[in-house]
Amino acid sequence: MSAWLERGVDPDTVGRILSSGLPEDMRRPASVLAYRLTALLPPHLPPALPPPAARRPRRPDPLQNCDGCDRAFRSPAPGRCRDCPPAAA
């Protein structure tokens, strides 16, 4: 019965499945039970998906004004946009 429980079937359902439709004149109840435990065993459940990562959505970089052309662009730090040549050192 542990195989049934491992596959997600609750104990009440196991009892209903194993005891439904039993013949009235049973000679070997243990054999009938053993047969039903193996023959009616439900398939394995698919593996559980891992829970989604509890992470915050990444915020976009703030808007900066380019030091060369004054165009707005997103960057973590102030500086020049990608279209402007690098600043002379």
TIVO-2410 file (N, C-alpha, C; in nm, 3 decimals):
# residues 89
REC num residu      c1      c2      c3 atome chaine
REC   1      M   0.082  -0.118   0.000     N      A
REC   1      M   0.000   0.000   0.000    CA      A
REC   1      M   0.087   0.125   0.000     C      A
REC   2      S   0.210   0.115   0.049     N      A
REC   2      S   0.296   0.233   0.050    CA      A
REC   2      S   0.324   0.283  -0.091     C      A
REC   3      A   0.330   0.191  -0.189     N      A
REC   3      A   0.352   0.234  -0.327    CA      A
REC   3      A   0.237   0.321  -0.375     C      A
REC   4      W   0.116   0.289  -0.333     N      A
REC   4      W  -0.001   0.369  -0.370    CA      A
REC   4      W   0.010   0.509  -0.309     C      A
REC   5      L   0.047   0.513  -0.182     N      A
REC   5      L   0.056   0.642  -0.113    CA      A
REC   5      L   0.168   0.728  -0.172     C      A
REC   6      E   0.278   0.664  -0.211     N      A
REC   6      E   0.389   0.737  -0.274    CA      A
REC   6      E   0.348   0.797  -0.407     C      A
REC   7      R   0.249   0.739  -0.469     N      A
REC   7      R   0.203   0.789  -0.600    CA      A
REC   7      R   0.089   0.889  -0.588     C      A
REC   8      G   0.063   0.935  -0.466     N      A
REC   8      G  -0.031   1.044  -0.446    CA      A
REC   8      G  -0.176   1.004  -0.424     C      A
REC   9      V  -0.203   0.877  -0.397     N      A
REC   9      V  -0.341   0.833  -0.374    CA      A
REC   9      V  -0.366   0.837  -0.223     C      A
REC  10      D  -0.476   0.901  -0.182     N      A
REC  10      D  -0.505   0.911  -0.039    CA      A
REC  10      D  -0.561   0.777   0.012     C      A
REC  11      P  -0.546   0.748   0.142     N      A
REC  11      P  -0.586   0.618   0.199    CA      A
REC  11      P  -0.734   0.584   0.177     C      A
REC  12      D  -0.824   0.680   0.182     N      A
REC  12      D  -0.966   0.650   0.160    CA      A
REC  12      D  -0.990   0.600   0.017     C      A
REC  13      T  -0.925   0.659  -0.078     N      A
REC  13      T  -0.940   0.616  -0.217    CA      A
REC  13      T  -0.882   0.478  -0.237     C      A
REC  14      V  -0.770   0.448  -0.175     N      A
REC  14      V  -0.711   0.314  -0.184    CA      A
REC  14      V  -0.811   0.211  -0.133     C      A
REC  15      G  -0.872   0.238  -0.017     N      A
REC  15      G  -0.970   0.145   0.039    CA      A
REC  15      G  -1.089   0.125  -0.053     C      A
REC  16      R  -1.138   0.231  -0.113     N      A
REC  16      R  -1.253   0.220  -0.206    CA      A
REC  16      R  -1.217   0.138  -0.329     C      A
REC  17      I  -1.099   0.163  -0.384     N      A
REC  17      I  -1.059   0.092  -0.506    CA      A
REC  17      I  -1.038  -0.056  -0.478     C      A
REC  18      L  -0.973  -0.088  -0.368     N      A
REC  18      L  -0.943  -0.228  -0.338    CA      A
REC  18      L  -1.065  -0.307  -0.293     C      A
REC  19      S  -1.165  -0.241  -0.239     N      A
REC  19      S  -1.281  -0.315  -0.188    CA      A
REC  19      S  -1.404  -0.308  -0.279     C      A
REC  20      S  -1.398  -0.235  -0.388     N      A
REC  20      S  -1.515  -0.226  -0.475    CA      A
REC  20      S  -1.522  -0.347  -0.568     C      A
REC  21      G  -1.643  -0.396  -0.588     N      A
REC  21      G  -1.666  -0.505  -0.683    CA      A
REC  21      G  -1.608  -0.639  -0.641     C      A
REC  22      L  -1.601  -0.663  -0.513     N      A
REC  22      L  -1.548  -0.791  -0.466    CA      A
REC  22      L  -1.651  -0.903  -0.489     C      A
REC  23      P  -1.605  -1.023  -0.522     N      A
REC  23      P  -1.699  -1.134  -0.538    CA      A
REC  23      P  -1.760  -1.172  -0.403     C      A
REC  24      E  -1.885  -1.222  -0.404     N      A
REC  24      E  -1.952  -1.256  -0.279    CA      A
REC  24      E  -1.894  -1.382  -0.215     C      A
REC  25      D  -1.855  -1.479  -0.294     N      A
REC  25      D  -1.802  -1.604  -0.238    CA      A
REC  25      D  -1.650  -1.610  -0.261     C      A
REC  26      M  -1.578  -1.529  -0.187     N      A
REC  26      M  -1.432  -1.525  -0.199    CA      A
REC  26      M  -1.371  -1.640  -0.120     C      A
REC  27      R  -1.283  -1.712  -0.186     N      A
REC  27      R  -1.214  -1.822  -0.116    CA      A
REC  27      R  -1.078  -1.778  -0.063     C      A
REC  28      R  -1.013  -1.690  -0.132     N      A
REC  28      R  -0.880  -1.645  -0.091    CA      A
REC  28      R  -0.875  -1.492  -0.093     C      A
REC  29      P  -0.923  -1.428   0.012     N      A
REC  29      P  -0.925  -1.282   0.012    CA      A
REC  29      P  -0.785  -1.220   0.005     C      A
REC  30      A  -0.686  -1.284   0.067     N      A
REC  30      A  -0.550  -1.230   0.063    CA      A
REC  30      A  -0.495  -1.230  -0.080     C      A
REC  31      S  -0.528  -1.333  -0.155     N      A
REC  31      S  -0.482  -1.339  -0.294    CA      A
REC  31      S  -0.548  -1.231  -0.379     C      A
REC  32      V  -0.677  -1.209  -0.356     N      A
REC  32      V  -0.748  -1.104  -0.429    CA      A
REC  32      V  -0.688  -0.968  -0.395     C      A
REC  33      L  -0.661  -0.945  -0.268     N      A
REC  33      L  -0.602  -0.818  -0.226    CA      A
REC  33      L  -0.463  -0.800  -0.285     C      A
REC  34      A  -0.380  -0.904  -0.282     N      A
REC  34      A  -0.245  -0.896  -0.338    CA      A
REC  34      A  -0.251  -0.867  -0.489     C      A
REC  35      Y  -0.344  -0.933  -0.558     N      A
REC  35      Y  -0.359  -0.909  -0.701    CA      A
REC  35      Y  -0.399  -0.765  -0.729     C      A
REC  36      R  -0.498  -0.716  -0.656     N      A
REC  36      R  -0.547  -0.580  -0.679    CA      A
REC  36      R  -0.441  -0.475  -0.644     C      A
REC  37      L  -0.362  -0.502  -0.541     N      A
REC  37      L  -0.257  -0.407  -0.504    CA      A
REC  37      L  -0.156  -0.388  -0.616     C      A
REC  38      T  -0.129  -0.493  -0.692     N      A
REC  38      T  -0.032  -0.481  -0.801    CA      A
REC  38      T  -0.097  -0.448  -0.934     C      A
REC  39      A  -0.211  -0.509  -0.964     N      A
REC  39      A  -0.274  -0.488  -1.095    CA      A
REC  39      A  -0.337  -0.350  -1.109     C      A
REC  40      L  -0.388  -0.294  -1.002     N      A
REC  40      L  -0.457  -0.166  -1.009    CA      A
REC  40      L  -0.368  -0.049  -0.965     C      A
REC  41      L  -0.240  -0.074  -0.947     N      A
REC  41      L  -0.146   0.030  -0.903    CA      A
REC  41      L  -0.143   0.144  -1.005     C      A
REC  42      P  -0.169   0.267  -0.960     N      A
REC  42      P  -0.169   0.380  -1.055    CA      A
REC  42      P  -0.026   0.410  -1.103     C      A
REC  43      P  -0.014   0.477  -1.218     N      A
REC  43      P   0.120   0.511  -1.268    CA      A
REC  43      P   0.187   0.615  -1.179     C      A
REC  44      H   0.319   0.625  -1.196     N      A
REC  44      H   0.395   0.727  -1.121    CA      A
REC  44      H   0.351   0.865  -1.163     C      A
REC  45      L   0.351   0.957  -1.070     N      A
REC  45      L   0.323   1.096  -1.101    CA      A
REC  45      L   0.443   1.157  -1.171     C      A
REC  46      P   0.421   1.253  -1.260     N      A
REC  46      P   0.537   1.319  -1.321    CA      A
REC  46      P   0.614   1.395  -1.214     C      A
REC  47      P   0.744   1.412  -1.232     N      A
REC  47      P   0.821   1.483  -1.130    CA      A
REC  47      P   0.770   1.626  -1.113     C      A
REC  48      A   0.773   1.669  -0.991     N      A
REC  48      A   0.725   1.804  -0.959    CA      A
REC  48      A   0.823   1.907  -1.016     C      A
REC  49      L   0.769   2.012  -1.070     N      A
REC  49      L   0.853   2.120  -1.121    CA      A
REC  49      L   0.912   2.198  -1.004     C      A
REC  50      P   1.034   2.241  -1.017     N      A
REC  50      P   1.091   2.320  -0.908    CA      A
REC  50      P   1.016   2.452  -0.896     C      A
REC  51      P   1.003   2.503  -0.775     N      A
REC  51      P   0.931   2.631  -0.760    CA      A
REC  51      P   1.007   2.743  -0.830     C      A
REC  52      P   0.933   2.839  -0.881     N      A
REC  52      P   1.003   2.950  -0.948    CA      A
REC  52      P   1.093   3.023  -0.849     C      A
REC  53      A   1.202   3.069  -0.899     N      A
REC  53      A   1.297   3.139  -0.811    CA      A
REC  53      A   1.232   3.263  -0.752     C      A
REC  54      A   1.251   3.278  -0.625     N      A
REC  54      A   1.193   3.395  -0.556    CA      A
REC  54      A   1.290   3.511  -0.570     C      A
REC  55      R   1.292   3.567  -0.688     N      A
REC  55      R   1.382   3.679  -0.712    CA      A
REC  55      R   1.302   3.798  -0.759     C      A
REC  56      R   1.357   3.912  -0.737     N      A
REC  56      R   1.292   4.034  -0.779    CA      A
REC  56      R   1.320   4.057  -0.927     C      A
REC  57      P   1.224   4.113  -0.997     N      A
REC  57      P   1.254   4.147  -1.136    CA      A
REC  57      P   1.361   4.256  -1.140     C      A
REC  58      R   1.450   4.245  -1.235     N      A
REC  58      R   1.558   4.343  -1.246    CA      A
REC  58      R   1.504   4.476  -1.293     C      A
REC  59      R   1.541   4.580  -1.222     N      A
REC  59      R   1.497   4.715  -1.260    CA      A
REC  59      R   1.587   4.765  -1.373     C      A
REC  60      P   1.530   4.839  -1.466     N      A
REC  60      P   1.614   4.893  -1.574    CA      A
REC  60      P   1.711   4.997  -1.519     C      A
REC  61      D   1.822   5.012  -1.589     N      A
REC  61      D   1.920   5.114  -1.549    CA      A
REC  61      D   1.855   5.253  -1.558     C      A
REC  62      P   1.898   5.346  -1.475     N      A
REC  62      P   1.839   5.481  -1.481    CA      A
REC  62      P   1.882   5.554  -1.608     C      A
REC  63      L   1.803   5.652  -1.643     N      A
REC  63      L   1.837   5.735  -1.758    CA      A
REC  63      L   1.951   5.830  -1.721     C      A
REC  64      Q   2.046   5.842  -1.812     N      A
REC  64      Q   2.161   5.933  -1.795    CA      A
REC  64      Q   2.165   6.024  -1.917     C      A
REC  65      N   2.222   6.140  -1.903     N      A
REC  65      N   2.246   6.228  -2.018    CA      A
REC  65      N   2.390   6.209  -2.061     C      A
REC  66      C   2.407   6.191  -2.192     N      A
REC  66      C   2.542   6.172  -2.247    CA      A
REC  66      C   2.624   6.299  -2.226     C      A
REC  67      D   2.749   6.279  -2.183     N      A
REC  67      D   2.838   6.394  -2.161    CA      A
REC  67      D   2.884   6.456  -2.293     C      A
REC  68      G   2.873   6.380  -2.405     N      A
REC  68      G   2.919   6.433  -2.533    CA      A
REC  68      G   2.810   6.499  -2.614     C      A
REC  69      C   2.692   6.439  -2.622     N      A
REC  69      C   2.588   6.493  -2.710    CA      A
REC  69      C   2.459   6.526  -2.635     C      A
REC  70      D   2.453   6.504  -2.509     N      A
REC  70      D   2.338   6.534  -2.424    CA      A
REC  70      D   2.215   6.448  -2.458     C      A
REC  71      R   2.239   6.333  -2.522     N      A
REC  71      R   2.131   6.240  -2.552    CA      A
REC  71      R   2.102   6.156  -2.427     C      A
REC  72      A   1.976   6.122  -2.408     N      A
REC  72      A   1.940   6.036  -2.294    CA      A
REC  72      A   1.966   5.890  -2.330     C      A
REC  73      F   2.024   5.817  -2.236     N      A
REC  73      F   2.047   5.672  -2.253    CA      A
REC  73      F   2.043   5.606  -2.117     C      A
REC  74      R   2.023   5.477  -2.116     N      A
REC  74      R   2.018   5.403  -1.990    CA      A
REC  74      R   2.155   5.345  -1.959     C      A
REC  75      S   2.199   5.368  -1.837     N      A
REC  75      S   2.329   5.318  -1.794    CA      A
REC  75      S   2.333   5.320  -1.642     C      A
REC  76      P   2.408   5.229  -1.581     N      A
REC  76      P   2.418   5.232  -1.435    CA      A
REC  76      P   2.498   5.352  -1.384     C      A
REC  77      A   2.583   5.410  -1.470     N      A
REC  77      A   2.665   5.525  -1.427    CA      A
REC  77      A   2.666   5.630  -1.537     C      A
REC  78      P   2.685   5.757  -1.502     N      A
REC  78      P   2.694   5.862  -1.604    CA      A
REC  78      P   2.815   5.841  -1.694     C      A
REC  79      G   2.808   5.900  -1.813     N      A
REC  79      G   2.919   5.888  -1.908    CA      A
REC  79      G   2.873   5.926  -2.046     C      A
REC  80      R   2.924   5.857  -2.147     N      A
REC  80      R   2.890   5.886  -2.286    CA      A
REC  80      R   2.804   5.772  -2.342     C      A
REC  81      C   2.718   5.806  -2.439     N      A
REC  81      C   2.637   5.703  -2.505    CA      A
REC  81      C   2.727   5.624  -2.599     C      A
REC  82      R   2.674   5.518  -2.655     N      A
REC  82      R   2.758   5.433  -2.741    CA      A
REC  82      R   2.788   5.495  -2.876     C      A
REC  83      D   2.712   5.598  -2.915     N      A
REC  83      D   2.736   5.661  -3.045    CA      A
REC  83      D   2.847   5.767  -3.039     C      A
REC  84      C   2.878   5.818  -2.920     N      A
REC  84      C   2.981   5.920  -2.905    CA      A
REC  84      C   3.117   5.854  -2.889     C      A
REC  85      P   3.223   5.920  -2.942     N      A
REC  85      P   3.358   5.866  -2.921    CA      A
REC  85      P   3.395   5.876  -2.773     C      A
REC  86      P   3.483   5.791  -2.727     N      A
REC  86      P   3.524   5.799  -2.587    CA      A
REC  86      P   3.587   5.933  -2.555     C      A
REC  87      A   3.573   5.976  -2.432     N      A
REC  87      A   3.628   6.105  -2.389    CA      A
REC  87      A   3.780   6.098  -2.391     C      A
REC  88      A   3.843   6.209  -2.431     N      A
REC  88      A   3.991   6.215  -2.431    CA      A
REC  88      A   4.041   6.217  -2.288     C      A
REC  89      A   4.146   6.140  -2.264     N      A
REC  89      A   4.197   6.129  -2.127    CA      A
REC  89      A   4.284   6.242  -2.088     C      A
***
